Amino acid sequence: MTIDQMLDNARAQLDRIYAFELPAAIARGAILVDIRPQAQREREGTLPGALVIERNVLEWRLDPTSSARLALAADHDVEWIVVCSEGYTSSLAAAALKQLGLHRATDLIGGYQALKAAGLLTIASRAPHFAREVTSLASL
């Protein structure tokens, strides 16, 4: 199998979304997950409101049965939208999440670059989970 075939197989499992669809997904409670490495985020820019989980620990943090899971990984029904720089690594990552039973996992076509081109880099800062975290931190 080639990497192109692996990518095609991964994407065949996903209902991938476009940047213009992200505001509606965020409004319904989807969580944007930025898997880009720190050096890439520093070079390209951040995604305010996105949950930053580097690729090497993604499955452990989002699997609701994992002892290393995040509190937001409450169950298998969470809608996770994985984003990388251009939408390649995110497809492989989202397919891995689907294999864990996270049936609503998907990725963003075009990744960070598509969000930037669409002027939507701050869309996730309107997410309900982000607002709760900001309020929680402000009360400390």
Helices and strands as residue ranges (DSSP letters): H 3-12, G 19-21, H 22-27, E 31-34, H 38-44, E 51-52, G 55-57, H 58-62, E 80-83, H 89-99, E 106-107, H 111-118, G 123-126, H 128-138
